[in-house]
Amino acid sequence: MKNGLLFSGIVAVVVTWGCAAWAQQQGAKKEPMTFSLDCAGGDCVLLKGAPQTGGMRGGLVKLKPGESVGWHSTNENEEALTILHGSGVAKIDGHTDVALHEKTLAYIPPATRHNVTNTGSEPLEYVWVVAPVANAAR
């Protein structure tokens, strides 16, 4: 009987600790941040989601002419692409291709499969930001 009570006590402590840590993370005050866009790699993650943000993630992509990021889905996120330099195309399942060029923003809805390709003669550089979509907002 003592072992059963001890085990129950340990489980209660672990569950309480886990819930407290989760609540602290959820209630943690978010602070303003800045990031340098001088990134040596082809895809540099800048925003990493919780606990850094409330769920938003983002990064910088640099594609050489003819290069693409590969087909992927936004899943339960919506995505914005801000084109900084160059030109390309976003192929989006079920939709007309979207031309991308410097100083444009493209929006990709949730649960949308897509691929970005550099169709220009210069590097294509863009910032991507994805954020979870609340069920009530749909």
C-alpha positions as CSV (number, residue, x, y, z in Angstrom):
1,M,0.0,0.0,0.0
2,K,2.9,2.4,0.8
3,N,4.3,1.9,-2.7
4,G,1.0,2.8,-4.3
5,L,0.7,6.0,-2.2
6,L,4.3,6.9,-2.9
7,F,3.7,6.4,-6.7
8,S,0.5,8.5,-6.6
9,G,2.3,11.2,-4.7
10,I,5.2,11.3,-7.3
11,V,2.7,11.4,-10.2
12,A,0.8,14.3,-8.5
13,V,4.1,16.2,-8.0
14,V,5.2,15.7,-11.6
15,V,1.8,16.6,-13.1
16,T,1.6,19.7,-10.8
17,W,5.1,20.8,-11.8
18,G,4.4,20.2,-15.5
19,C,1.2,22.3,-15.4
20,A,2.9,25.1,-13.5
21,A,5.8,25.2,-16.0
22,W,3.3,25.2,-18.9
23,A,1.2,28.0,-17.2
24,Q,4.4,30.0,-16.6
25,Q,5.4,29.7,-20.2
26,Q,1.9,30.6,-21.4
27,G,1.8,33.7,-19.2
28,A,5.4,34.8,-19.7
29,K,5.6,38.3,-20.9
30,K,6.8,38.6,-24.5
31,E,9.5,41.1,-25.2
32,P,10.2,43.1,-28.4
33,M,13.0,41.6,-30.5
34,T,15.1,42.4,-33.5
35,F,17.1,40.1,-35.8
36,S,19.8,40.8,-38.4
37,L,18.9,39.6,-41.9
38,D,22.6,39.0,-42.6
39,C,22.3,35.3,-42.8
40,A,24.9,33.1,-44.4
41,G,22.7,30.1,-45.0
42,G,19.9,29.5,-47.5
43,D,17.1,29.3,-44.9
44,C,17.7,30.9,-41.5
45,V,15.0,30.5,-38.8
46,L,14.6,33.7,-36.8
47,L,11.4,33.4,-34.8
48,K,11.1,29.9,-33.3
49,G,7.6,29.9,-31.7
50,A,6.9,29.3,-28.0
51,P,8.3,30.4,-25.6
52,Q,10.0,33.0,-27.8
53,T,6.6,34.1,-29.3
54,G,3.0,33.1,-28.8
55,G,3.3,30.7,-31.7
56,M,4.6,32.8,-34.6
57,R,7.6,31.5,-36.4
58,G,9.7,33.1,-39.2
59,G,12.9,33.2,-41.1
60,L,14.9,34.4,-44.1
61,V,15.3,32.4,-47.3
62,K,17.9,32.9,-50.1
63,L,17.4,31.0,-53.3
64,K,19.8,30.9,-56.2
65,P,18.4,31.2,-59.7
66,G,16.4,28.1,-60.6
67,E,16.4,26.9,-56.9
68,S,13.2,26.1,-55.0
69,V,12.3,25.5,-51.4
70,G,10.3,22.3,-52.2
71,W,6.7,21.5,-51.8
72,H,5.3,21.9,-48.2
73,S,2.1,22.8,-46.4
74,T,1.1,25.5,-44.0
75,N,-0.8,22.9,-42.0
76,E,-2.7,24.8,-39.3
77,N,-0.8,28.1,-39.9
78,E,-1.2,31.0,-42.3
79,E,1.9,32.3,-43.9
80,A,3.1,35.6,-45.3
81,L,6.1,35.9,-47.6
82,T,7.7,39.4,-47.9
83,I,10.0,39.5,-51.0
84,L,13.1,41.6,-50.3
85,H,15.1,41.0,-53.5
86,G,14.7,39.2,-56.8
87,S,11.8,37.5,-58.5
88,G,10.1,34.1,-58.5
89,V,6.8,32.2,-58.4
90,A,4.8,30.6,-55.7
91,K,3.0,27.5,-57.0
92,I,-0.1,26.9,-54.8
93,D,-2.2,23.7,-55.0
94,G,-5.6,24.5,-56.5
95,H,-4.7,28.1,-57.3
96,T,-3.1,30.1,-60.1
97,D,0.6,30.6,-59.7
98,V,1.5,33.8,-57.8
99,A,4.3,36.0,-59.3
100,L,6.8,37.2,-56.7
101,H,9.0,40.2,-57.0
102,E,10.8,42.7,-54.9
103,K,8.7,44.8,-52.5
104,T,5.7,42.4,-52.5
105,L,3.9,40.4,-49.9
106,A,2.2,37.1,-50.6
107,Y,-0.3,35.4,-48.3
108,I,-0.7,31.6,-48.1
109,P,-3.9,30.4,-46.4
110,P,-3.9,27.6,-43.8
111,A,-3.7,23.9,-45.0
112,T,-2.3,25.0,-48.3
113,R,0.5,23.0,-50.1
114,H,2.9,25.3,-52.0
115,N,6.4,25.7,-53.4
116,V,8.5,28.8,-54.0
117,T,11.0,28.9,-57.0
118,N,13.4,31.6,-58.0
119,T,12.6,32.2,-61.7
120,G,14.9,35.2,-62.0
121,S,18.6,35.7,-62.8
122,E,19.5,37.1,-59.4
123,P,19.1,35.6,-55.9
124,L,15.6,35.6,-54.5
125,E,15.5,36.7,-50.9
126,Y,12.4,36.7,-48.7
127,V,11.2,36.7,-45.1
128,W,8.5,34.1,-44.2
129,V,6.3,34.4,-41.2
130,V,3.8,31.7,-40.1
131,A,1.3,32.0,-37.3
132,P,-1.2,29.5,-35.9
133,V,-4.8,30.2,-36.8
134,A,-7.3,30.1,-33.9
135,N,-10.4,27.9,-34.6
136,A,-12.7,30.8,-33.8
137,A,-11.0,32.9,-36.5
138,R,-11.9,30.6,-39.3
